Amino acid sequence: MIKSFKPNGVCAKELIIDHENGVINSIEVIGGCPGNAKGVAALLVGMEIPKAIERLKGITCADNDTSCPDQIALALEEILAEN
């Protein structure tokens, strides 16, 4: 199942998350820092959603209260809430 998420407070404009049975198949980050986004996304493939949330939630970027990884965690929380 594919879910699109509009992040807030970060450079990325959209997160596209493909998941099935509580496991991440792929994540595409539109905008933001391409190398970092691709690296984080690659590390999350095959990971269970709760574990990814645990690892990413609360990470900040510079003076922001959030980051792209934190926004991914929030999107994953939405996915869990919907399922």
C-alpha positions in Angstrom: 0.0 0.0 0.0 1.3 3.4 -0.9 0.8 6.5 1.4 1.7 10.1 0.5 2.6 12.5 3.3 3.2 16.3 3.2 6.0 17.0 5.8 6.1 20.2 7.8 9.1 22.3 8.8 11.6 20.6 6.6 13.0 21.0 3.1 11.3 17.9 1.7 8.0 18.5 0.0 6.5 15.0 0.0 7.2 11.6 1.4 5.9 8.5 -0.5 5.9 5.4 1.6 5.2 1.9 0.3 4.4 -0.6 3.0 2.8 -4.0 3.5 1.9 -6.0 6.6 3.7 -3.5 8.9 7.0 -3.5 6.9 8.5 -0.7 4.8 9.0 -1.6 1.1 10.3 1.7 0.0 10.4 5.4 0.9 10.8 8.2 -1.6 11.6 11.7 -0.4 10.8 14.5 -2.8 12.9 17.6 -2.2 15.3 18.0 0.7 18.9 16.7 0.8 19.0 13.9 -1.8 21.9 11.9 -0.5 20.7 11.9 3.1 17.2 11.1 2.1 18.2 8.2 -0.2 20.5 6.9 2.6 17.8 7.0 5.3 15.3 5.4 2.9 17.6 2.6 1.9 18.3 1.8 5.6 14.5 1.5 6.3 13.6 -1.0 3.6 12.5 -4.2 5.2 12.2 -2.6 8.6 9.1 -3.0 10.7 7.2 0.3 11.0 7.3 0.5 14.9 11.1 -0.1 14.9 11.6 2.7 12.3 9.5 5.1 14.3 11.5 4.3 17.4 14.7 5.0 15.6 13.7 8.2 13.8 11.2 10.0 16.1 12.5 13.2 17.7 15.6 13.7 15.5 16.1 17.4 14.8 17.9 19.3 12.1 19.9 22.5 12.8 17.6 24.8 14.9 14.4 23.1 13.8 12.3 21.0 16.2 11.9 18.4 13.5 13.8 16.8 10.6 13.1 14.7 7.5 13.7 11.5 9.6 11.3 12.8 12.3 8.7 13.6 9.6 9.1 10.1 8.2 8.4 8.8 11.8 5.2 11.0 11.9 4.1 9.6 8.5 4.7 6.1 9.7 2.7 6.8 12.9 -0.2 7.9 10.6 0.1 4.6 8.7 -0.1 2.6 12.0 -3.1 4.6 13.1 -4.9 3.9 9.9 -4.3 0.2 10.1 
